[in-house]
Amino acid sequence: MDQLVGIGLYTPAEAARLAAVPAAKISRWLTGHTMKGRFYEPLWRSQIDLKDGKVYLGFRDLMEVRVADALMNVGVSAIRVRAAIEMAREVYGLDHPLSTESFRHNGRDIFMKVIERDANGAEREDLLNTFRRQYEFTAVVEPSLKHIEFDHAGTPRLWWPRGKGTRIVVDPARSFGQPIDTSSSVPTSILAAAGEHQGVELAAKAYDVTVAAIRRSMKFEAENKARLAA
């Protein structure tokens, strides 16, 4: 487990709770799937393989899921997303290129090249309309990269799911990437559960945190459940 420090560790269900993308879909993206007798390759390979036959994600995988989902929600097919990942990997030399600063700024050019390779005229035109201008591409990708802090190489380092004002952060170097209260580094899931079972005041005393931290955690966890159920 020491090898996972700084990488993060999530099951598809945990990733779904954070990214508001169904767990089954995340699993398909990382393992591939068969449809009508045809096998579709994974969109990318996970950072983590614990050799137990189960699917896990790292922090970078979690960030990649959010961008891939945003692209598919505007009609980009999984085949084109995979092709864009492969091309961006060649251009940037990174295993998880969708969630980088480089893709944020230059991903439109990557997708234009992917579109130009496609022989399906009607679908090609639809995507050209979507990504013709940089601001349109940015409008699709930017929300999924919002509240992310990047390191000097332009790769995701921290994610503030609801913005820094909530004081809740996802840091792969702490608690295996589980959302934590920044003032105490205690996972929000633990603080929220304590608040529900013990009451806010007692939970705050038990974990030596503020009442506000308990309430923030409870709100955060409740919102995650509601977003995933929507």
Buried (B, 14 or more C-beta within 10 A) or exposed (E): EEEBEBBBBBBBEBBBBBBBBBBEBBBBBBBEBEEEEEEBEBBBEBBBEEEEEEBBBBBBBBBBBBBBBBBBEBEBBBEBBBBBBBBBBEBBEBEBBBBBBBBBBBBBBBBBBBBEEBEEEEBBEBBEEBBEEEEEBBEBBEEBBEBBEBEEEBBBBBBBBBEEEBBBBBBBEBBBBBBBBBEBEBBBBBBBBBBBEBEBEEBBEEBEBBEEBBBBBBBBBEEBEEBBEE
